[in-house]
Amino acid sequence: MAYNEQLETRVTAEIDGWGTTRRKMFGGTAHLLNGNLLCGVYKDYLILRLGQEIAPDALKKPGVKVFDITGRPMKGWVMVEVQALDGGKLLPWLTQAREFASTLPPK
């Protein structure tokens, strides 16, 4: 299954001006901030790197699950179903990921 290009377009529009770079990754796309993965699109999911402190709370929200596409869950990462991103919910998720990625040293 290809990644959701509509979701990718929405993500790109929201983070325009954040100084990110885009790469093909995970069979979809990824956006990096200072060389660290911030977010991406995998199939019909937004993937986010939130950190190990925030991710557990995020997992309690509807449409959110652990980022696991290989059988090895990624700690501090989540996947949000595209349906859970309607009604202005995309930007707050992206902002949380940006806040975490901003704490990481540049690569």
N, C-alpha and C positions, 0 to 999 in steps of 0.2 A: 504494500500500500504506500502510495506517495504521501508526502506530508501535506498538511492543509495550507495551501497557498494563500487563502483568504486570511487565515489567522496570521500567517507570516507578514502579510501586507499591513494588517492592523498593528502588529508588534513594531514593525519598522517605522510606521508613522508615529507611534507613541514615543519611541526612544530617539527619534531624530533630534540631533543636537547634543546627545549625551556623549559623543566621542567614542562610540562603539565601532567594532569591526565585525563583519559578517563572514561566516564560513559554513561550508557544507559539513555536517557532522551528524552522526547517529541516523543516517538515512533521511535527514531533514536539514534544518538550518540551526545555527548557533550564533549568538551575539556575544562578543567578548568586550570587556572593559579593562583596559590596561593589560590585556593578554589573559585575563581570567574570565571563565565562562560566567555570564550573567543570566542568560535565558536562551531559549530556543524553541523550535517547533518540531515535534516528533509525532507523526501521524495526525491525529485529531487532539493532540495535547500540547499545552504550553508547558515547557520544562523550565524550572526555576532553581537556582542555587540560593537557598535562604540561610544556610548555616545550621549547625546542629542544635542551636538554642531555639531558633524560631520554627524550624520545620515540624517538630512534633505538634505544636499548636495549629499549624496550617493543615496538618493531616486530619484534624477534627472537623474541617469544613466540608460541605457537600461538594462532590465532584473532584476531590483531591486524593491522590494516592502517592505512595512511595515511588520514586523514579527507579524502576527496575525493568530493564529491557534485555538483560543478559542472564538473569537468574541470580545476580549479585546486586542487592539493593545499594544505592548510592546514599550514604549518610549525609543528611543536610540538604538533600535535593527532593523536589516534589514534582508531580505531574498534575496539571489541572485540566479537566475536560473542557473542551471548547464551549459547551453549553453553559458552564459555570462562569463564563467570562463576559456574559451579556450585561447590558445596562450599566456601563461605566465601571465594571469590576476589573478590567484589564490593567489599567494604569496603577491602581494600588498594589497589585501583585508585582508588577515590574519595578515599582518604586522600592518595595521591600528587597527585591533581589539586588537592585542598584546599591542600596544602603549596605548590604552585606559585601558585595563585590568591591565596594569602595574601601573596605577595611583590609583588603588583601594586598600584599606587596605586588608591584608590577612585575610581569614576566618579560 
